[in-house]
Amino acid sequence: MKFLTPFAIVWTTFLAQADILFSIDFNSTTQGGGPNAVGGKYSNYDAGHEVANDFVTQSYAAFGTTVSLTPSWPDSTDRRVQQMIDRGGGNDANWTGTDLQLVTDFLGIDTRTSNGGNGNYDGVTGTPTTMLLTLGDLPGGTYQWTSFHHDTENVHTPFLMDISTDGGASFDPVEGGDLKMSSSSGGGNPANPNLEFGPVPASLSSTVVTEFQTDGGSDVVIRFVPLSRSAVHTQIFGINGFELVQTSSSFTRFQITGISKKPPTGEVVLTWNSKPERSYTIRASESLDTDPSTWSDIDDGWLSQGETTSYTELDPGLARRFYVVEENPK
């Protein structure tokens, strides 16, 4: 189990950044010269378009532990339903906002019967073709979910979204008005009369913000149900990515409890609450622009000193320094 807590040091000023954000960017490996990753705070889920073997469970360090993410399509076994689309430069040029690499590609569903889906569904009539995103091992607490549903081409399908916090046994609908994908390019079948071009993904009408609570013992399952209709550009659904923020916690967080810089040596001392007979990896970076799991190791086997452990780094000679401590598996 991994625990990540970055800290920034600016000489004598110390800033703690809580590990409360989990962000995913869905990227195609087979279209648009991808994967086209946003980077920064986003971790990547990469897969090939309609490549069934690529859609596997992937794991990420988040919320002081390891969280798993699994996409699935329970209503069809046809691989053509399993979308991972990346648009080309012509469509992408219509997006004038920021974070193009987020909105250029999406994970999704093809509901068309000709591609293995169940056809049109309006919420009552027809048979849905759904997609599930299952989040495993989320710690107990309250979370804010933000997801992005834009196509730089023509898709503008309405959809329903439900959340289960008991592993899929029951679902609650996401309220807040009609949910519908947004798009940037003219034309299409049918055409979208209300194109959107930016300025940021969060400002789009298609962006979904909601909240849920979890007990820490059950999987959280997000279900997407396209309200497919008429023709192709209202028969495909997509999610570009999502951000998950823990707004409150019902568990005791593993954390760095002390950090100091010794004058005049410049040594940095980290202290954290620890477990006996365990070891820890300490990593560091000069910025937060990359995934903390890729930061350089300072020490990958620092032994626990009991309920509290300290580590001293010789003067790094830098104006700013970020640290991560991981508890190593037994």
Steps between C-alpha positions, in 0.01 A plus 500: 500500500640838401459833676588823321534836674695767305655794684648817356793682658587858410800559729342589834137484378336156495180412315315170535289372211244239603466192282130554432480510119473211255480600132478271196547582130374237254730462198481299178815314398377425148351829373607861456870427553422416862521459784457876535533551873420820690769431759534709814252392765343240268590132500440309178268217405620393154333246272449424132173579327278188507794291632325291765819370662612857575206581726639351819513606863770759561625620838602846619646651816234730648343597833778338700452158343473325161174552310395281206303602191316256275282586197243243387208466261252258662235510227709378206799274442574653159836681507366765257289641783822577691609842379830686553487777242757772429405773253736635234648843456219630278238458771740594780562836328141596579576487873636842600526437874765349725576134573441373146672173593217434746208557262651356180440140611242304695409161640148401410220300344370431151132417542430423132371151426725485195798518741373262767299745711135471596373789290308810594380547858308797643498400865181296463472352154775277365793326667790701644865448411680608816857546618624465856803656663582308818721664762647251745659560842386860544544595867185591688397863469317760294612564143428760232495357148558713188490334156545637149293393197605691189569407139705731279313339210120459495377268778241666729308207649275550806567259786405388848751449779453295818730429794516191719693501828416140585688323223220522242217357711304826474538828310399860565450733201708813458259790505547852369325528167552340162843346448629525145837482327633820344682532167711750302462421129225598260311246296438149624200271490306648665675836533540661839346852492686609815874459444749570781867584455636565852633686686575213741352149529346583840292779343324274246130425534585129484721500810344304789563592864350286775579360844485161667600329824663161536555272797851397397404135466291491181586579139360820352341442160423785259244402234452688173185443293491669156156622394580408142281613216464574129854470351869447572589823681231439760576128525854516638593605853831603653682612814830687452611465859408579856619660823418358842557713810467368853317776688487321835653184643375234737838338550830597658733613227859387478686830486820689548466651846811716505737669260786735577817643356808521721706817483781534418545148354192516278402145593129418457335276760177317415291327771191285447273265694614147416445131572753273670692252285424684176722687255444818305597659169577873497478683168563861407447741211554866420142539368149350510474475120549122491343197665657457850554130428761604238698727731862411581558268795704641785475172690287196413540297818504732802414287805222591741605636837171399661184709514695805381782504243735777390729542202768764448604615154826685459464856371336458154622846399164593345258787555201267475463127566201263509501171690299178493514216753369153405447206728652197326312169478599235753 
